[in-house]
Amino acid sequence: MRSVRSLQARLLLAIGSLLLVIWLSAAWVTAVLMRHEIEEVFDSSLQETAQRLLPLAVLDIVGREEGDTASQRLGVIRDHAELFTYVVRNEKGEILLRSHAADVSAFPAYDGPGFRRSEKYRLYSEEALQGTIVITVAQPLDHQASIIREMQMVLGLPVLLMIPAAFGAIAFAVRQGTRSLRSFRDQLGTRSEKDLAAVDAVGLPSEVAPLADTMNALLARLRSAFDAERSLAANTAHELRTPLAGAIAQAQRIGKETEEHQTAQRAADIEATLKRLTARAERLMQLARAEGGRLTIDAEVDLRDAISVVVDDINRTGRRRRISLTLPDAPVASSIDPDTVGILCRNLIDNALQHGDQASPIEVALSPGGELSVANGGPLVSAERLAALTGRFERNGSVGRGSGIGLSIVTTIADRIGSRLELRSPRPGADGGFEARIAINGDSGSPTRSMLS
């Protein structure tokens, strides 16, 4: 049997079961006590009837003519159900008087005053004139039993009707009492793995509040650790920019001043390596900002401007023929920081330049709804590789080309602005290639996904 995991269901089951047992026990005890009381009432009525009838029977019998001992049967004035029947006998057991519905065979021989019980009747006997006149009154046991059953049904019916109502009331009370717990659960369930803000613990029961305090303390420690890690990466990358620029300048000077071809080639190699290191340091700074910096501004800006600046800057490096830009005619407003938009666009374009077909152009497009797409030609990328490309330091194919964190930066920013990064291979309308899409303005709520069509 599966155990109940819900706290609300456990409380409802425990309280409901306990209350049901208490009600059934109380109903059973009440039924037993009521049966006893009803039997006492019937016995009292039986005794009262005998004691009321006996003096009347004595007067009737004493007033008869001497020697008249014939049995007399009372006549029926109006038809009715006779619940009490009786017989009056002398000391010899001869019947002197009886009710009209009395069954003589149902009355046993007199053996003294008091109550008796036969198979079908409850009887009470009383005597007068020193035992010379005896009356026995009988009541059918089935009538008494039917009255008791009716009374028990009258008692039990409200209980049966109240049980569902009580369970509903208990369920409502438990649900209201656990509302703060459900709110606490929903807070945790809707958070992303990057949200380390303290959880609101207001209104939690005292039994659960310490758990929330402990969790908030843990989140604070994790937040501090991540902040220190991001700060270290950003500061290190920033501090490396100046010495790297100096080293690049020295390598370039060596290459220009030397007349030896081998030394010039080594200087060029050093310069290329230092430039890759500079680009990687720049990516680390972007990643630190994506994870911890503010990505929105208070005013809205036109996304076309930020994207145009990035594309123009890349084209100035000599790759003008490889990048085509398509922008809508109307402005595309967004509250995303233009620097953040630039980071997104630059990383997607750099990814296409590094891993796409060198002979095919890079197509950058912004839709009127604010969706940025970057597509390039090249071989198909498997679904497994698409799913892994957004991880840190993951490269598609050749080792050493690119920093391996460009798409990870884009994914991090997309998560923080409530958007998604969508990767496709092949690109729409082609047999191969690769396309990346991200909704910078308006589309939110879905996690990062990869698609292979």
Backbone torsions as a table, in degrees:
resi	resn	phi	psi	omega
1	MET	NA	130.1	-178.6
2	ARG	-72.1	135.2	178.6
3	SER	-77.5	147.5	179.4
4	VAL	-77.8	122.2	-175.7
5	ARG	-95.6	-24.8	-178.3
6	SER	-73.9	130.9	177.1
7	LEU	-63.7	-39.6	179.1
8	GLN	-62.8	-43.7	178.9
9	ALA	-66.5	-37.7	178.1
10	ARG	-63.0	-45.8	179.1
11	LEU	-63.0	-44.3	179.8
12	LEU	-62.3	-43.5	-179.5
13	LEU	-66.2	-44.1	-178.0
14	ALA	-67.5	-49.9	-178.5
15	ILE	-66.3	-43.2	179.6
16	GLY	-63.0	-43.7	179.9
17	SER	-64.7	-43.5	179.1
18	LEU	-63.3	-44.0	179.8
19	LEU	-65.4	-38.3	178.6
20	LEU	-63.5	-43.8	178.2
21	VAL	-62.6	-42.5	179.7
22	ILE	-63.7	-43.7	-179.7
23	TRP	-64.1	-46.2	-179.6
24	LEU	-63.5	-40.1	178.0
25	SER	-64.6	-43.7	179.1
26	ALA	-64.6	-39.6	178.9
27	ALA	-65.2	-39.9	179.8
28	TRP	-66.3	-45.2	178.4
29	VAL	-62.5	-41.5	178.7
30	THR	-63.8	-40.5	178.5
31	ALA	-63.5	-41.5	179.1
32	VAL	-65.0	-46.0	179.4
33	LEU	-64.3	-39.9	179.4
34	MET	-65.1	-40.1	177.9
35	ARG	-61.2	-42.9	179.4
36	HIS	-63.7	-43.1	-179.4
37	GLU	-66.4	-40.9	179.4
38	ILE	-64.1	-40.3	177.4
39	GLU	-63.0	-37.4	176.9
40	GLU	-65.7	-39.2	178.6
41	VAL	-64.3	-43.7	179.1
42	PHE	-65.0	-41.1	178.0
43	ASP	-63.1	-40.2	178.4
44	SER	-64.0	-41.5	178.2
45	SER	-64.7	-40.4	179.1
46	LEU	-62.8	-45.4	179.8
47	GLN	-65.9	-42.6	179.4
48	GLU	-62.5	-40.4	179.0
49	THR	-62.7	-44.0	-179.5
50	ALA	-63.9	-42.7	-177.1
51	GLN	-72.7	-25.2	175.9
52	ARG	-78.6	-38.7	-177.1
53	LEU	-76.4	-31.2	-173.6
54	LEU	-60.2	-47.0	178.4
55	PRO	-60.9	-37.3	178.9
56	LEU	-66.9	-40.6	178.5
57	ALA	-65.8	-37.5	179.1
58	VAL	-63.1	-43.9	179.3
59	LEU	-62.3	-40.6	179.7
60	ASP	-65.7	-41.8	-175.8
61	ILE	-73.8	-41.6	-179.4
62	VAL	-65.8	-30.9	-178.9
63	GLY	-79.0	-4.2	177.6
64	ARG	-73.4	162.2	175.4
65	GLU	-67.3	147.6	-176.9
66	GLU	-59.4	130.4	179.0
67	GLY	90.9	-4.5	179.2
68	ASP	-86.7	102.1	-179.3
69	THR	-117.7	16.1	-178.5
70	ALA	-66.4	145.8	179.8
71	SER	-73.4	136.3	177.8
72	GLN	-116.6	142.8	179.7
73	ARG	-119.9	127.0	-177.9
74	LEU	-67.8	140.9	179.3
75	GLY	-80.0	164.6	-179.8
76	VAL	-99.1	118.8	177.7
77	ILE	-77.4	-43.5	179.4
78	ARG	-146.5	140.3	-179.2
79	ASP	-60.3	133.1	177.9
80	HIS	-161.3	161.7	177.1
81	ALA	-82.4	121.0	-177.3
82	GLU	-93.6	105.0	-178.0
83	LEU	-82.4	-26.8	175.7
84	PHE	-113.5	124.2	173.9
85	THR	-117.8	153.8	-176.8
86	TYR	-149.8	159.4	172.3
87	VAL	-135.8	145.9	176.1
88	VAL	-116.2	126.0	-176.9
89	ARG	-128.0	161.7	174.8
90	ASN	-93.5	-174.3	-176.3
91	GLU	-66.7	-19.4	178.8
92	LYS	-87.6	-4.4	-179.2
93	GLY	90.2	4.4	179.2
94	GLU	-76.0	135.5	-178.1
95	ILE	-79.5	122.3	-179.4
96	LEU	-99.8	-30.1	-176.5
97	LEU	-156.9	143.1	178.1
98	ARG	-152.5	156.4	178.2
99	SER	-74.4	164.1	-170.7
100	HIS	-68.7	-24.8	-178.4
101	ALA	-105.9	11.4	-175.8
102	ALA	-70.9	130.4	174.4
103	ASP	-96.1	107.7	-173.2
104	VAL	-60.2	-34.3	-177.4
105	SER	-67.3	-18.7	-178.7
106	ALA	-81.7	-9.6	-177.3
107	PHE	-100.2	112.3	179.3
108	PRO	-71.7	170.6	178.2
109	ALA	-62.8	145.8	-178.2
110	TYR	-70.4	129.9	178.5
111	ASP	-133.2	27.9	176.1
112	GLY	120.8	159.5	-179.7
113	PRO	-70.8	157.8	178.7
114	GLY	123.6	-173.3	-176.6
115	PHE	-91.2	146.1	174.6
116	ARG	-139.2	162.2	177.4
117	ARG	-136.3	126.3	174.4
118	SER	-106.6	-168.9	-178.0
119	GLU	-66.0	-33.4	-174.8
120	LYS	-121.3	-9.8	-172.5
121	TYR	-132.2	153.8	167.2
122	ARG	-106.3	124.9	-172.0
123	LEU	-121.9	150.2	173.1
124	TYR	-136.9	133.1	-177.9
125	SER	-118.7	144.8	177.3
126	GLU	-144.0	150.6	-176.6
127	GLU	-127.1	159.8	178.4
128	ALA	-145.6	166.0	180.0
129	LEU	52.6	51.4	176.1
130	GLN	57.1	37.0	173.8
131	GLY	85.9	6.3	-179.6
132	THR	-81.4	-20.5	176.5
133	ILE	-127.4	127.6	-176.0
134	VAL	-128.7	134.5	175.3
135	ILE	-117.4	139.2	176.6
136	THR	-128.8	122.5	180.0
137	VAL	-108.2	136.2	-177.5
138	ALA	-123.2	144.5	175.0
139	GLN	-130.1	132.8	-179.9
140	PRO	-65.2	134.5	179.5
141	LEU	-69.4	-30.5	-179.1
142	ASP	-67.6	-31.7	176.2
143	HIS	-67.2	-43.1	178.3
144	GLN	-63.0	-41.7	179.9
145	ALA	-65.4	-39.0	178.9
146	SER	-65.6	-38.1	177.1
147	ILE	-63.2	-42.5	-179.8
148	ILE	-64.6	-40.8	179.3
149	ARG	-63.9	-42.9	178.7
150	GLU	-62.2	-40.9	179.0
151	MET	-66.0	-39.2	178.4
152	GLN	-67.2	-36.1	176.6
153	MET	-66.9	-41.1	177.2
154	VAL	-62.1	-36.2	178.6
155	LEU	-74.3	-40.1	-173.4
156	GLY	-81.1	-27.2	-177.4
157	LEU	-60.5	-47.4	176.7
158	PRO	-59.9	-34.6	179.2
159	VAL	-64.7	-43.5	179.8
160	LEU	-65.1	-35.4	178.1
161	LEU	-73.8	-30.4	-177.3
162	MET	-79.0	-24.2	-177.4
163	ILE	-60.1	-50.9	177.3
164	PRO	-61.4	-40.3	179.2
165	ALA	-63.4	-39.8	179.1
166	ALA	-66.6	-39.6	177.8
167	PHE	-63.7	-39.8	175.9
168	GLY	-62.8	-41.8	178.2
169	ALA	-64.7	-39.9	178.6
170	ILE	-64.5	-43.4	179.4
171	ALA	-61.5	-42.0	178.7
172	PHE	-63.8	-44.8	-178.9
173	ALA	-64.6	-41.4	179.7
174	VAL	-65.9	-41.0	-179.8
175	ARG	-64.9	-42.2	177.8
176	GLN	-65.6	-39.2	-179.0
177	GLY	-68.6	-27.3	-178.5
178	THR	-101.6	13.5	-178.9
179	ARG	-61.7	-40.4	179.2
180	SER	-65.7	-33.4	177.5
181	LEU	-68.1	-39.6	178.0
182	ARG	-66.3	-38.7	176.6
183	SER	-62.6	-41.0	177.7
184	PHE	-63.3	-42.6	178.0
185	ARG	-63.5	-42.3	-179.3
186	ASP	-64.9	-37.3	177.1
187	GLN	-58.5	-44.2	-179.0
188	LEU	-72.1	-36.2	-176.1
189	GLY	-70.9	-28.9	-177.3
190	THR	-93.5	0.8	-178.8
191	ARG	-83.5	148.0	171.9
192	SER	-86.5	169.1	-178.2
193	GLU	-70.0	-12.6	-179.0
194	LYS	-96.3	-5.2	-178.9
195	ASP	-90.9	105.8	-178.0
196	LEU	-111.7	21.2	177.7
197	ALA	-69.8	156.1	-178.7
198	ALA	-63.9	144.4	179.6
199	VAL	-85.8	136.7	179.2
200	ASP	-70.0	117.0	-177.5
201	ALA	-108.7	15.9	-178.8
202	VAL	-68.6	132.2	176.9
203	GLY	86.5	-2.1	179.4
204	LEU	-70.0	145.7	175.9
205	PRO	-60.7	155.1	-177.3
206	SER	-62.3	-24.5	179.0
207	GLU	-73.6	-25.9	-175.3
208	VAL	-103.5	-24.4	-177.4
209	ALA	-54.2	-41.3	177.8
210	PRO	-60.1	-33.0	177.3
211	LEU	-65.1	-42.0	178.2
212	ALA	-64.6	-40.5	178.3
213	ASP	-63.0	-41.8	178.0
214	THR	-63.4	-41.7	179.3
215	MET	-64.8	-41.9	178.9
216	ASN	-64.2	-37.9	177.0
217	ALA	-64.4	-40.6	177.7
218	LEU	-64.6	-42.8	178.1
219	LEU	-62.4	-38.3	178.6
220	ALA	-63.7	-41.5	178.3
221	ARG	-65.8	-41.2	177.9
222	LEU	-65.1	-40.7	179.2
223	ARG	-62.3	-41.7	178.1
224	SER	-63.5	-41.5	179.6
225	ALA	-64.7	-42.7	179.8
226	PHE	-68.5	-39.1	177.5
227	ASP	-61.3	-41.7	178.1
228	ALA	-64.1	-39.0	179.2
229	GLU	-65.7	-45.5	179.0
230	ARG	-65.1	-40.0	179.2
231	SER	-62.9	-40.7	178.4
232	LEU	-63.0	-44.7	-179.4
233	ALA	-64.4	-43.5	-178.5
234	ALA	-67.3	-44.6	-178.8
235	ASN	-66.1	-40.4	179.6
236	THR	-63.8	-44.9	179.2
237	ALA	-63.5	-39.6	179.8
238	HIS	-65.7	-43.5	-178.8
239	GLU	-67.7	-24.9	-179.5
240	LEU	-79.0	-17.5	-173.9
241	ARG	-62.3	-46.1	-177.3
242	THR	-65.8	-52.2	178.7
243	PRO	-63.7	-32.6	177.5
244	LEU	-67.2	-40.6	177.4
245	ALA	-62.7	-40.0	177.0
246	GLY	-64.2	-41.4	179.7
247	ALA	-65.1	-38.6	178.0
248	ILE	-63.7	-42.5	178.8
249	ALA	-62.2	-40.6	178.9
250	GLN	-65.0	-40.4	178.7
251	ALA	-64.1	-42.0	178.4
252	GLN	-64.0	-38.2	179.1
253	ARG	-65.1	-42.5	177.8
254	ILE	-60.4	-43.5	-179.0
255	GLY	-62.5	-33.9	-179.7
256	LYS	-80.1	-32.7	-174.7
257	GLU	-84.4	-26.5	-176.4
258	THR	-80.9	150.0	176.0
259	GLU	-106.9	-5.0	178.9
260	GLU	-85.2	128.6	-178.5
261	HIS	-63.6	-40.1	-177.9
262	GLN	-66.0	-41.9	179.3
263	THR	-66.9	-40.0	178.3
264	ALA	-62.4	-38.2	179.4
265	GLN	-67.4	-40.7	177.7
266	ARG	-64.6	-38.3	177.8
267	ALA	-63.9	-39.7	177.7
268	ALA	-65.2	-40.6	177.3
269	ASP	-62.8	-43.0	178.9
270	ILE	-62.3	-43.1	179.4
271	GLU	-60.3	-43.7	179.5
272	ALA	-63.2	-42.1	179.2
273	THR	-64.2	-42.8	179.5
274	LEU	-65.5	-35.4	177.2
275	LYS	-66.9	-38.9	175.9
276	ARG	-64.5	-39.2	178.0
277	LEU	-65.1	-38.7	177.2
278	THR	-63.9	-42.9	178.5
279	ALA	-62.9	-38.7	179.1
280	ARG	-67.7	-38.6	176.5
281	ALA	-63.2	-38.9	177.1
282	GLU	-63.4	-38.6	178.3
283	ARG	-66.1	-38.0	178.3
284	LEU	-63.7	-38.4	176.9
285	MET	-65.5	-40.3	177.9
286	GLN	-64.4	-40.7	179.3
287	LEU	-64.0	-41.7	178.4
288	ALA	-62.1	-40.2	178.5
289	ARG	-68.7	-40.3	-179.7
290	ALA	-61.7	-34.4	-176.8
291	GLU	-84.7	-29.2	-173.4
292	GLY	-127.3	-16.6	-175.2
293	GLY	-84.8	170.7	176.6
294	ARG	-81.6	128.7	-173.8
295	LEU	-105.6	-4.8	-179.7
296	THR	-122.5	161.8	176.9
297	ILE	-125.1	169.3	-176.2
298	ASP	-77.1	-24.3	-179.3
299	ALA	-106.2	166.0	177.2
300	GLU	-99.1	142.0	179.5
301	VAL	-125.5	165.5	178.8
302	ASP	-86.8	120.2	-178.9
303	LEU	-63.7	-26.5	-177.0
304	ARG	-62.0	-35.1	-178.0
305	ASP	-65.4	-47.2	-177.6
306	ALA	-64.4	-40.7	-178.8
307	ILE	-69.3	-38.9	179.5
308	SER	-63.1	-39.9	179.3
309	VAL	-61.5	-44.0	-178.9
310	VAL	-64.6	-46.5	-178.2
311	VAL	-64.6	-41.9	178.4
312	ASP	-63.2	-39.3	179.7
313	ASP	-64.9	-40.8	179.0
314	ILE	-69.6	-38.4	179.5
315	ASN	-63.8	-28.5	-179.9
316	ARG	-68.2	-13.4	179.2
317	THR	-81.0	-2.1	178.2
318	GLY	107.0	8.8	-178.7
319	ARG	-108.2	29.1	-173.7
320	ARG	-57.3	-39.6	-175.4
321	ARG	-73.0	-13.7	-174.9
322	ARG	-95.3	-8.8	-176.3
323	ILE	-122.4	123.5	173.7
324	SER	-115.1	136.5	-174.9
325	LEU	-118.3	129.6	177.5
326	THR	-121.7	118.9	-178.1
327	LEU	-123.2	148.8	176.6
328	PRO	-70.5	159.8	-179.9
329	ASP	-72.6	-36.1	-178.1
330	ALA	-89.0	151.7	177.0
331	PRO	-60.6	147.4	175.7
332	VAL	-114.8	101.4	-174.4
333	ALA	-82.7	142.9	178.0
334	SER	-156.8	151.5	176.9
335	SER	-94.6	6.2	176.6
336	ILE	-70.5	137.0	179.4
337	ASP	-57.4	130.4	179.3
338	PRO	-55.9	-34.5	177.1
339	ASP	-62.8	-38.5	178.0
340	THR	-65.6	-42.2	176.7
341	VAL	-61.3	-40.1	177.6
342	GLY	-62.4	-41.3	178.0
343	ILE	-62.0	-44.2	178.2
344	LEU	-59.3	-53.4	-175.3
345	CYS	-63.4	-44.8	-178.0
346	ARG	-62.9	-42.6	-178.8
347	ASN	-67.5	-37.7	178.3
348	LEU	-67.8	-41.3	179.6
349	ILE	-68.8	-43.1	178.3
350	ASP	-60.4	-38.3	177.7
351	ASN	-62.2	-43.0	178.8
352	ALA	-66.2	-39.7	179.7
353	LEU	-66.0	-38.7	-176.9
354	GLN	-72.9	-41.9	-169.0
355	HIS	-111.7	-7.7	-179.5
356	GLY	-83.7	174.5	177.0
357	ASP	-66.9	124.0	-175.1
358	GLN	-66.7	-19.7	-177.4
359	ALA	-91.5	-15.2	-177.8
360	SER	-99.9	149.5	-177.2
361	PRO	-75.9	159.2	173.5
362	ILE	-94.9	124.2	-177.7
363	GLU	-104.1	114.2	178.1
364	VAL	-110.2	128.7	-177.4
365	ALA	-140.8	144.4	175.0
366	LEU	-121.9	123.8	-179.7
367	SER	-82.2	160.9	176.6
368	PRO	-60.3	-23.9	179.1
369	GLY	-85.2	-1.0	177.0
370	GLY	93.9	21.0	178.7
371	GLU	-97.5	123.0	-179.6
372	LEU	-97.4	131.4	178.1
373	SER	-129.3	140.3	176.4
374	VAL	-130.6	120.0	-176.4
375	ALA	-126.7	147.6	178.6
376	ASN	-146.3	158.4	175.9
377	GLY	-81.7	170.2	-179.6
378	GLY	145.1	-179.5	179.8
379	PRO	-71.5	164.6	176.9
380	LEU	-65.3	146.9	175.3
381	VAL	-112.2	128.7	-176.7
382	SER	-67.8	161.6	179.2
383	ALA	-62.1	-38.0	179.2
384	GLU	-63.2	-42.1	179.4
385	ARG	-68.6	-37.4	177.6
386	LEU	-59.7	-41.9	-178.6
387	ALA	-68.1	-27.4	-176.1
388	ALA	-92.9	-13.4	-172.8
389	LEU	-66.5	-24.2	-178.3
390	THR	-83.3	-2.0	175.7
391	GLY	-75.7	160.6	-177.9
392	ARG	-73.1	138.9	177.8
393	PHE	59.6	32.1	174.5
394	GLU	-100.8	130.9	178.9
395	ARG	-123.2	149.6	177.4
396	ASN	-96.3	102.8	176.3
397	GLY	94.5	-120.9	-168.0
398	SER	-60.1	132.2	178.5
399	VAL	-79.1	136.4	176.4
400	GLY	100.3	-14.6	178.0
401	ARG	-93.1	123.8	-179.3
402	GLY	83.5	165.2	-178.3
403	SER	-85.8	-22.0	-179.7
404	GLY	83.6	5.3	179.7
405	ILE	-126.8	7.5	-178.6
406	GLY	-61.8	-53.1	-179.8
407	LEU	-68.5	-28.5	175.7
408	SER	-65.4	-38.4	176.6
409	ILE	-63.9	-44.2	179.3
410	VAL	-62.2	-42.9	179.5
411	THR	-62.8	-42.1	179.8
412	THR	-62.8	-44.2	178.2
413	ILE	-64.9	-42.1	179.5
414	ALA	-59.3	-43.1	178.9
415	ASP	-62.3	-40.7	-175.1
416	ARG	-74.9	-26.7	178.1
417	ILE	-95.5	7.2	177.4
418	GLY	75.2	29.4	-179.4
419	SER	-115.6	-158.3	-179.8
420	ARG	-151.6	151.4	174.3
421	LEU	-106.5	124.2	-177.7
422	GLU	-116.3	123.3	-179.6
423	LEU	-109.6	135.2	-179.7
424	ARG	-131.0	142.1	170.5
425	SER	-154.6	119.2	7.5
426	PRO	-75.4	164.2	177.1
427	ARG	-68.6	151.5	-178.4
428	PRO	-57.2	132.4	178.2
429	GLY	81.5	10.3	-179.0
430	ALA	-138.0	166.0	179.2
431	ASP	-88.9	-12.7	179.8
432	GLY	-148.8	-161.5	178.2
433	GLY	90.2	-172.9	-171.7
434	PHE	-148.2	140.3	177.7
435	GLU	-137.1	138.9	174.9
436	ALA	-120.3	132.7	179.2
437	ARG	-128.5	142.4	175.4
438	ILE	-146.2	132.3	178.2
439	ALA	-85.9	104.6	-178.3
440	ILE	-79.6	-23.2	-174.6
441	ASN	-141.0	112.4	169.3
442	GLY	106.7	-38.9	-177.2
443	ASP	-92.6	126.8	-176.9
444	SER	-152.0	172.0	170.5
445	GLY	97.0	-11.1	-177.9
446	SER	-108.4	146.9	178.1
447	PRO	-75.7	166.1	175.5
448	THR	-58.3	136.5	-179.5
449	ARG	-140.9	160.5	175.7
450	SER	-123.3	145.3	-178.1
451	MET	-131.2	135.8	174.3
452	LEU	-119.7	110.9	-176.2
453	SER	-104.2	NA	NA
